[in-house]
Amino acid sequence: MEIMKKLLFALALMLPLGARAQTYTYALPQTVISLEVTAENEQFHAGPYAKYAMKYLGVDARTTNGGSCRITEIRMTPLVEADPSRRLSVNTGAGKETFLSLSAQGLVSVGDGQSGRSSQWRFPSPSDADFADRGVSSNLTSEQTTLYRSVQNNMVAVQQDMVVTKSIEQRAREAADMIFSLRKKRVEIVTGDTDATFSGEAMAAAIQEISRMEKEYLSLFIGYSDVQVQKMKFDVVPSKTAKSQVYVAFRVSDQEGLVSADNVAGKPYLLELAPQPVAEADASRMAPKGTVAWYRVPAVCTVKLSDGVNLLLQDRVPVYQLGFEEAFPIGVK
């Protein structure tokens, strides 16, 4: 009754008394469950010398590229919008005032406009591994070879230097030597076992630079990862006619990150609704006479989001389209 009073008060202000008969079109409300998901998408790039990591550094390194996606935050927000499948018209007779208005209780919803919300879809940009600026050793080496030429009908050996490309294992060995050299230099600076004198900020800066160089050389063996933060919104519109109130809200792919529910390449995240029983209207009560408008009484649902095994969040949400509809008179003489 309190809801009815508020509705009548709000709608009575729309038209003056004695307005001519008019036809109004309105829509019943529906609840949309909006999920804002934040994830970290990590792409791992194996180092070019990964297969030599154990031999020269004594560490076990991944030898293949790969990706992973980890959800860091999820926000669930219930939104109310007009249900396009429940558009109704009402004709008011002459001499009656009309009161159709958008109510906070969701009794009726007027207008054909959208909710005004926008969705931004952002996907991580794929990146290739880049080890070009890591390491300072040359890619070339000098080898000595023996050639023979004829001198007065005699074969004479001639030594000749040739520039050739180093093998991958040669470059890996040089990178490993540089790592141990940098570690030795760092110990010398810390212990003071060096010709140069380091103290205060100078020592800190030298150690920091050596550590940076060591990290770059190590990445040639153990690889490195690119991490991108991805934010996306997904909307779920529950339906009363659905066979089950369990919906695939979105999916997560190790390669593509957050993807839509229809992308079967990703792992599904499920939104489950459990409506509480709603008491139907008393059948013995007299139906309203005259011009009426329909409204919806929402069903309060327990909403759970899970990855199929682990529960991620849970809340109670009123869902209008899962409730029931009633009518009330909207015109008075």
Secondary structure as UniProt FT lines:
FT   HELIX           2..11
FT   TURN            12..13
FT   TURN            17..18
FT   STRAND          23..45
FT   TURN            48..49
FT   HELIX           50..52
FT   HELIX           53..57
FT   STRAND          66..91
FT   TURN            94..95
FT   TURN            104..105
FT   STRAND          109..110
FT   TURN            132..133
FT   STRAND          140..151
FT   TURN            152..153
FT   STRAND          154..165
FT   HELIX           168..191
FT   HELIX           200..222
FT   STRAND          224..236
FT   TURN            240..241
FT   STRAND          246..253
FT   TURN            254..256
FT   STRAND          257..259
FT   TURN            261..262
FT   TURN            264..265
FT   STRAND          267..275
FT   TURN            283..284
FT   STRAND          292..306
FT   STRAND          311..329
//
